[in-house]
Amino acid sequence: AQTVTQSQPEMSVQEAETVTLSCTYDTSESDYYLFWYKQPPSRQMILVIRQEAYKQQNATENRFSVNFQKAAKSFSLKISDSQLGDAAMYFCAYRPPGGYNKLIFGAGTRLAVHP
Amino acid sequence: DTAVSQTPKYLVTQMGNDKSIKCEQNLGHDTMYWYKQDSKKFLKIMFSYNNKELIINETVPNRFSPKSPDKAHLNLHINSLELGDSAVYFCASRTSGGTDTQYFGPGTRLTVL
């Protein structure tokens, strides 16, 4: 079964510092997509970043970047220069090939940002 | 302009009642989804429709019935509500091909008393 594991239920970071959120997944597929979604207290699910498994280059979106290790099935999110607005739940998600693209989510990591 | 909208945002009801949640997307997407987020924040797929056809049904009790009148709308009707149905329900949509990104609605918090 395809599963996504986020081993850090909670993390905290000081404003302007860097934090890394971990995610591992289990799959026998070679072509798939990975995502990080952010859920602030407003509960809106906001896409942070996506990664195609066939791409070796790690995705980057402004202060957000990923470390994608395909062989290790690891997909961590690095947030640089953390801001108070980054405080939220962060969900890692795996999208298998075909299968009408359902997302399989991890349990989430709650990130607190301290001034 | 709202991309994916849901109504209502909050729904409080008694056990045994029947209720509906509506979802609309103006992105021109042809695939729509319902996800359930439980009290521990765990998100799980429930249903998916592609061009008004049901394509994913993830062992959800048959008290839950999705309906897609057109590809811009996906509604969720729940019969005989139970306490365990209390959750946040998210609608999402995606276009076939392209970026494979799902865009989520704001969620509907359902509370069953």
Interface residues (C-beta under 8 A of the other chain):
Chain A: Y33 F35 Y37 Q39 S42 R43 Q44 M45 I46 L47 R50 M89 F91 R95 Y100 N101 K102 L103 I104 F105 A107 G108
Chain B: T31 Y33 Y35 K40 K41 F42 L43 K44 I45 S48 N50 I55 I56 E58 V88 F90 A92 R94 T99 D100 T101 Q102 Y103 F104 P106 G107 R109
